[in-house]
Amino acid sequence: MTELRTEGAGAAGGTDWTAWQESWDRQQEWYLPDREERFRVMLDMVEALVGTAPRVLDLACGTGSITARLLQRFPDATSTGVDLDPALLTIARGTFADDDRVTLVEADLTAPEWTTRLPCDTYDAVVTATALHWLRREPLTRLYGRLAGLVRPGGVFLNADHMPDDTTPRINAAESALRAARRERAVRDGALDWDQWWEVAAADPVLAEPTARRFEIYGSHADGEMPSAAWHARVLREQGFAEARPVWCSPADTLLLALR
């Protein structure tokens, strides 16, 4: 297993949050080889529709992967990151501790009152990636209705996630086999998969306690669903968005944009 260096030069308070961010990125890229490309297109569409100084809600923000790229590209942007995962939020808080453009909120997106914890009533853009497949269709539909009230008129919602098409089983099988072969090569090169990454986090003195709480909340994985892009677009329109369609896709993932 690849060793993760979390102490030493550049570490704040003994923990190198940059190292944790980079480790998280590598682990996610094990599953999502086109991850950076979809982030680029996501921010392209934010710029195209709401400009270069947006007020952004980073939904299910995790370690703050989108927020980091947002602020690097748009220094005048602000971001509210929301998540329930105490371990990933610990990394995010360490990363953005000295950045007053970032507010981090611990909240359950399925709870009726979660929006009351936000610092703003409306946002120019709500963005999320590889997260909402943790929800089943009914709570996801309710969430989309809440987001329609949070996104200002003319603002955008962008969701990058697994949105498979069950009408193309042979294409799906071929893509899945290719992805599995690439993962095997990455493992041979020392990449950490999901379970291995969490084993490292659980052994870290700073992250051990929030990681334990994280597994009390979620278990090994939530019982979510992965509807098609067509389902997402239809439900977003039904819940109050004016337009919705994919703006980017890879063989395995889709970036869907909804406009208020």
C-alpha positions in Angstrom: 0.0 0.0 0.0 1.3 3.5 -0.9 2.4 5.5 2.2 0.8 8.9 2.7 3.1 11.5 4.2 0.9 13.8 6.4 3.6 15.5 8.5 6.6 17.5 7.7 7.4 20.6 5.7 4.4 22.6 4.7 2.2 21.0 7.4 -0.1 23.3 9.4 -0.4 22.2 13.0 1.5 19.0 12.2 -0.8 17.9 9.4 -0.1 18.5 5.7 -3.5 19.2 4.3 -2.1 19.6 0.8 -0.9 16.0 1.0 -4.3 14.8 2.1 -6.0 16.7 -0.8 -3.6 15.2 -3.3 -4.1 11.8 -1.9 -7.9 12.2 -2.2 -7.5 13.4 -5.8 -5.4 10.4 -6.7 -7.9 8.0 -5.1 -10.8 9.6 -6.9 -9.0 9.5 -10.2 -8.6 5.8 -9.8 -12.4 5.7 -10.4 -12.7 8.8 -12.5 -9.9 9.2 -15.1 -11.7 12.2 -16.7 -12.3 14.0 -13.3 -10.2 17.1 -14.1 -11.9 17.5 -17.5 -15.3 17.6 -16.0 -14.2 20.1 -13.4 -12.9 22.3 -16.2 -16.2 22.1 -18.1 -18.2 22.7 -14.9 -16.3 26.0 -14.3 -16.5 26.9 -18.0 -20.3 26.8 -17.6 -20.3 28.7 -14.3 -18.3 31.4 -16.1 -20.5 31.4 -19.2 -23.8 31.8 -17.2 -23.0 33.7 -14.0 -19.5 35.3 -14.5 -16.2 35.2 -12.8 -17.1 36.3 -9.3 -19.9 33.9 -8.4 -21.4 33.1 -5.0 -21.2 29.3 -5.1 -22.7 26.5 -3.0 -20.5 23.4 -3.1 -23.0 20.7 -2.3 -21.7 17.5 -0.6 -18.3 19.3 -0.9 -16.1 16.5 0.7 -12.5 17.8 1.0 -13.4 20.9 -1.1 -12.1 19.6 -4.4 -14.5 21.8 -6.5 -14.0 24.8 -4.2 -10.2 24.6 -4.6 -10.4 24.7 -8.3 -13.1 27.4 -8.3 -11.0 29.8 -6.2 -7.9 29.1 -8.2 -9.7 30.0 -11.5 -11.9 32.7 -10.0 -10.1 34.5 -7.2 -13.1 36.8 -6.6 -15.6 33.9 -6.1 -16.9 32.8 -2.7 -17.9 29.3 -1.7 -20.1 27.7 0.9 -19.2 24.0 1.3 -21.8 21.7 2.8 -21.2 18.1 3.8 -22.1 15.6 6.5 -18.8 13.6 6.4 -16.8 14.7 9.5 -13.5 13.2 8.1 -13.7 14.9 4.7 -14.8 18.2 6.4 -11.8 18.0 8.7 -9.6 18.0 5.6 -11.6 20.8 4.1 -11.3 22.9 7.3 -7.6 22.4 7.4 -7.2 23.3 3.8 -9.2 26.5 3.9 -8.6 27.6 7.4 -7.1 30.9 6.4 -9.3 31.7 3.4 -12.2 34.0 4.3 -13.8 33.3 0.9 -14.8 29.8 2.2 -17.5 28.9 4.7 -17.9 25.2 5.6 -21.2 23.9 7.0 -21.9 20.4 8.5 -25.4 19.4 7.5 -27.5 16.5 6.3 -28.9 17.2 2.9 -31.9 15.0 3.6 -32.9 16.9 6.7 -35.7 19.5 6.2 -33.8 22.3 8.0 -30.4 22.0 6.3 -30.7 25.2 4.3 -31.2 27.2 7.5 -27.5 26.6 8.3 -26.3 28.4 5.1 -24.9 31.9 5.3 -26.8 33.0 2.2 -30.4 32.8 1.1 -29.5 32.4 -2.6 -26.5 31.5 -4.8 -25.4 32.2 -8.3 -24.4 28.5 -8.8 -24.8 25.3 -6.9 -22.2 22.6 -7.9 -21.7 19.0 -6.9 -19.7 16.0 -8.1 -19.7 12.3 -7.5 -22.1 12.7 -4.5 -25.8 12.6 -5.2 -25.8 9.0 -6.3 -25.7 8.4 -2.5 -29.4 9.4 -2.4 -32.4 7.5 -3.5 -34.8 9.0 -6.0 -37.4 10.3 -3.5 -35.0 12.3 -1.3 -33.1 13.4 -4.4 -36.3 14.8 -5.9 -37.0 16.7 -2.7 -33.4 18.0 -2.7 -33.8 19.3 -6.3 -36.9 21.2 -5.2 -34.9 22.9 -2.4 -32.2 23.8 -4.8 -34.6 25.5 -7.1 -35.3 27.9 -4.2 -31.6 28.4 -3.5 -30.5 29.1 -7.0 -31.3 32.7 -8.0 -33.2 33.4 -11.3 -30.7 33.0 -14.1 -28.4 30.9 -11.8 -27.2 27.4 -12.4 -27.0 24.0 -10.8 -24.3 21.6 -12.1 -24.2 17.9 -11.1 -21.4 15.7 -12.3 -22.1 12.1 -11.4 -22.7 8.5 -12.6 -25.9 8.6 -14.8 -25.9 5.3 -16.6 -28.2 4.5 -19.5 -29.8 1.1 -19.1 -30.8 1.0 -22.8 -27.2 0.4 -23.9 -26.1 -2.8 -22.1 -23.4 -3.8 -24.5 -21.8 -0.4 -24.5 -22.0 -0.3 -20.8 -20.4 -3.7 -20.4 -17.5 -2.7 -22.8 -16.8 0.5 -20.9 -17.0 -1.2 -17.5 -14.4 -3.9 -18.7 -12.0 -1.2 -19.9 -12.3 0.8 -16.7 -11.7 -2.4 -14.6 -8.5 -3.1 -16.6 -7.2 0.5 -16.1 -7.9 0.2 -12.4 -5.9 -3.0 -12.2 -2.9 -1.3 -13.8 -3.3 1.7 -11.4 -3.3 -0.7 -8.4 -0.1 -2.3 -9.7 1.4 1.2 -9.9 0.6 1.8 -6.2 -2.7 3.6 -6.3 -5.1 3.4 -3.3 -8.7 2.4 -3.9 -11.6 3.7 -1.8 -11.3 1.1 1.1 -7.5 1.5 1.3 -7.7 5.3 1.4 -10.1 5.1 4.4 -7.8 2.6 6.1 -5.0 5.2 5.9 -7.3 7.9 7.2 -8.4 5.7 10.1 -4.8 5.2 11.2 -4.0 8.9 11.1 -3.9 10.6 14.6 -5.8 13.6 13.4 -8.4 11.8 11.2 -9.0 8.7 13.2 -11.8 10.0 15.3 -13.7 11.8 12.6 -13.2 8.8 10.3 -14.8 6.6 13.0 -17.8 9.0 13.2 -18.0 9.0 9.4 -18.5 5.2 9.3 -21.1 5.4 12.1 -23.1 7.8 9.9 -22.7 6.1 6.5 -21.5 2.6 7.0 -19.3 1.3 4.2 -21.5 2.9 1.5 -25.0 4.5 1.4 -27.8 2.8 -0.3 -28.3 5.2 -3.2 -29.5 5.1 -6.8 -28.1 6.1 -10.1 -30.9 7.4 -12.4 -30.2 8.3 -16.0 -29.4 11.8 -17.2 -32.9 12.0 -18.7 -34.4 11.3 -15.3 -32.3 14.1 -13.7 -33.2 16.6 -16.4 -36.9 15.8 -16.2 -37.1 16.0 -12.4 -35.1 19.2 -12.3 -37.6 20.8 -14.6 -40.5 19.5 -12.6 -39.0 21.0 -9.5 -38.6 24.5 -10.8 -35.7 24.8 -13.2 -36.4 26.3 -16.6 -33.9 24.3 -18.6 -31.8 21.1 -18.0 -29.5 19.0 -20.1 -26.1 17.3 -20.2 -23.2 19.6 -21.2 -20.5 17.0 -21.0 -20.1 13.3 -20.7 -17.5 10.5 -20.7 -18.3 6.8 -21.2 -19.1 6.5 -17.5 -20.1 10.0 -16.3 -22.3 13.0 -17.1 -22.2 16.6 -16.2 -25.8 17.9 -16.2 -26.6 21.6 -16.1 -29.9 23.1 -14.9 -30.8 26.8 -15.4 -33.2 28.8 -13.3 
